[in-house]
Amino acid sequence: MEYQALRTFVAVVEEKNFTRAGERLNLSQPAVSLHIKQLETEFQAQLLDRSPKHLYVTVAGEILYKRAVQILNMYQKTQEELFAHLHTVTGTLRIGASFTIGEYILPGMIAQFSKNYPDVDVQVMISNTEQVVKEVKLLQCDIGLIEGQVQDQELAMHPFMNDEMVLAVPITHRLAGKRNIQIDDLHDETWIVREEGSGTRVYTNHVIRSLGLRTDKLITLGSNQAVTEAVIIGLGITVISRWVVQRPLQYGELACPTIQEHTFPRMLSYIVPPHIERTRLLDAFVSKIL
C-alpha cells in the first residue's frame, strides 16, 4: 500500500471527482485511476461506485477513507516529530479547543507561548468538545483542550485548569438582585443551553438533573456568545463558565446570583493520543498550560 495511492484515494473521496482530485495533487487522471485500481486490487474490494455523472463511496471505501486519513496524518506527524527531534522547538502546533477554552482562555495562553517560542506557528480549530475529540483521534490536531470528561481508550486525558460555572440571569430577572437564592426559586424557568456535544451542555444537564429542577422549556444555541446574548435580552437563564460572562457581568448586563450551599466547579483537560510519542513542541506547550 503506497502513500501516494492513499493520498489519491482521500483526494478523490473529498473532491468527489477524479479530475479535481488530480488537479489537487498535480496528477493526471489516468494516474489517479491507476492508484484507485491498485488499492481495490490490494484490498480485493470495490472502493468507489462510479457512474458518468456521480461518484459514490462504498462501505469498504468509507472504512478505508477513515483509516487513510489517520495514516496520512500519522505520516505528516512523523515527519514533524523527526524534525522536532533533530532541531529546536519549531514547526506548527495544531490545537483543537472547545468554545469556552478557545474563545476566552486559549488566546492568553498562545500569547505567552509565542513570546517564548516565536518560531512556532499555531493553528487553532474551535468546535464543541465532541468534535475536538474526533479531531484528536484522527490526528488532525496535536492536542485537544476540552471541558468535562471523556471515556475513550484511544485518548489520554490530563486536567490542566479549574473552571467555575455560574448561574446567569437577565438583569431584569426577579432573581437578579438577590445574593443567595434557593433551589425552589429556579423551578419553571426557560433555560438557554448549548447544543448536544458541548461540554457546557453536559454540565448544564447535570445541574438541572442534580438539583431536581422543573424546566419550562429549553432554547438551544450553538455558541457561548449566543447563549450570553440570549440571557442579556431576557430570553431565559443559563449555567455557563465565569470566563464567558466576566465582561457582561462587569458592565451590569446580566447578574450571577449564587445558589445557597451550591457551587459548580469543573475541570478543564487536555487530550492527546496515548500511542503517539510527544514532540518537544507539544511538551513545550503543555508545560505552559500546567
N, C-alpha and C positions, 0 to 999 in steps of 0.2 A: 504494500500500500504506500504510494508515494505522496509526499507532502503536497506537490503541485496538483495532483489529482483531487485531493481533498479540498484544496483552495478553490479549484474549479467547480467542484460539486456544490460547495457552500455558496459560491457566487451565483450559480445557476438557480438554486433554490430561492435565494434572496431577490434576485432580479426577475425571476420567473420568465427568463428569456435567454436563449443560447447566445444570441448576438450581443446583447447588452452585457452579459457575463464576460464574453470575450473582450469587449471594449474595456471593461473594468480591469481586466488582468493583462491587457495588451496581448491577447491570444487570438488566433484565427478561429473561425467557427469549426472547421474540421478538427483542430486541436482540442477544442472544448468537447466535441462529440467523442473523440478518442479517449479522453480522460474519463468521461462518464461510462463509456463502454468498458474500460479497464476495471473500473470499480464494480460494475454489475457482473462482470466475469469473475472477479475475485470473490465477491460475496454470493455469487450464484442467486441473485435476486434482482428483480426489476425495481429500480430506484425512482424512476420518473415515468409518468404516463404522458406521452407526447401526442398531440393532435395538431393539425395545421394552424389552429387558432389559439389553442390553450396548452398549458403545461401544468400537470398536477404531480404532486409528490405522493408516492405510495406510502403505505405504513412502514415498509422497510426503509424507504428513503427518509421518513421522519426520524426513525431511530438513528440512522447513520448521521443525519444532519446534526442532531443534538450532540452526539459524540464527536463529530468532526469539529464543531465549534470549540468544544473543550480541548481537543488535541491541538488545534491551531493556536488557541490562546496559551496552552501549555508550552508550545514551541516558542512562541514570542516571549513568554515569561522566562523560559530557559535562557534565551539569548540575553534578556535583561539581567538575569541573575549572574550569568557568567561575566557580563560586562561590569556589573556592580562589584563582583568578587575581585576582579582584576584592577579596578580603578577606584577612584574616590566616590563619594556619595553623589551621584549624578543620575540622570535619566528622568523618566516620567513616573510619577506616583498616581495611580488611579484609585480614587476614593469613592465608594458608594455611601451615601448618607441619607438617613431618614429625614423628613421635612424639618422637624424641630431642631435636630442637630445641624443639618446642612444650612438652614436659613439663619439660625440665631447663635450657634456655638462654634461651628467649624471655621467661619471666616477669621475669627480671632486666633484660632489655633494655626491656621495657614499663615497668617501674617507673621507670627512668631517663628514658625518653622522656616519660612522663606528668608528671614533675616539670618538664620544660622546656616541655611543651605541654599544660597542664591542660584546655584546651577541646576536645581531640581525644578522640573516642570510639574505642575499639579493639575490633574483633571478631576473634577468633582461631578458626580451624577447624583442628583437628588430625586428620591422617589420614596414611596412608603416602605415600611420595614419588610413586608413580604417580597417586594420587588428587589430590594437591596440583597436579601438572602439569595434570590435566584441569580443575581449578577455575580455575587462572590462565588457561588457554586460553579457557575460557568466560566470562572476565571476572567470575567470581563472587568472585574475590579480586584485590586490587590488587597484591599481591606474594606470592611463594611462597618459603619458606625450606626448602631440601631438602638431603639427603645424596646424594653421588655425582654422576654425570654424566647429562646429558640431551641427546640429539641430536635437536633439533626446531627447524626453521626458523621456527616460529611463536613461539619464545621466545628471549629474550636471557638468558644465564646469566652471573653475576658472582660470583667467590669472595669470601667475607667473613670466614671464620674457619677456622683449622686445628683438626682434631679428632684424637684418638688413640684407636685401637681397641686393646683389651687382651683377652688370654685370661683368662677367668674360670672357676674350677673350684670345686666344693664344698670346704668347709674340711676335710672328712674324706677328700678325694681323695688318692690316693697321690702326686700331684704338688704338693699344696698347700704342703708345707714346703720345696720346692726353689726356689732363686732363679733359676737358669738351667736350662732343660731342652732336650733335643734333639728334633728333628722326629720321630724314631722313637718317642719317648715318647707321641706323640699318636695313634698308629695304633689302630684298632679301638675307638674311643670312641663313645659316644652323644652326639650334638650337639643342643643346643637352639637352634632357629633361628626367625627371624621369618617371616612369611608372604611369598609372592611379591608383588612390587610394592613391597616395603620396601627402602630404601637399605641398611639394615643386612643384610638377607638377601643382597643383591647382593654386599656386601663379604665376608660370611661364605663364600659360594660361591667367591669369588675366593681367599680364604685357603686353604680346603680344597683347591681345584684347584691353586693355585700351589705349595703345599707337598707336593703329591702324597700326601695323607693317605687312608688307608683308613678308612672310617667303618663303625661297627656299624649304626647307624640314625639317622634324623633325627626329632626331635619338633618339630613346627611350632606356634608360639603367636603370637597376634595383637597382643602389646604388649610393650614393653621390661620393664614391671613383671612380667608373667607369665614372661618368659624368666628374669629375675633370680631370682624366687621358685623357679622350677624348678631352677635351679642350686643355690640355697641348700639345698633339701631333698634334693639329691643325685641328681636325675634325669639329669644329664649336664653337659657343658661347653659353653662358647659363646665367641664373639668379639663384643664389644659396646663401645660408647663408654665411655671412662673417666668421662664425666659421669654415666652411668647407675649405675655401681657405686661411686661415691665413698662414699656413706653405708654400704652393707653392707660395703665393704672396711674402712672406718674402725672399724666395730663388730665386725670379725672374723667376719662371717657367711659370707664366701667368700674365696678367695685369687686373686691375679693373678700367677702366675709368668711370667717372661719367657722367650721362646724365643731361644736363643743366636743372635746375629747377625741377628735379625729384629725389625723394628719395623713397626707397622701405622698409618701416618698416612693421613688422608684430608681432603678439603677440603669444607667446608660452603659452599653457594652460595645466592644469591637469584636468582629468575627473575621476569621481567616480560615482557609482550608488547612487542616492539620497535616496533610501529606505533602504540602509544598514547603520546601526549605525557604526560610525567611531571608531576604536580602538585607544588606546593610542599609539600603534606602528605607525599607519597611521598618527595620529596627530603629532607625533614627527617628522616624515619625512616631512610632509607638512610645519611645522614650519621652517624647514631648507632650503626649496627651495623658500620661500616667502621673 
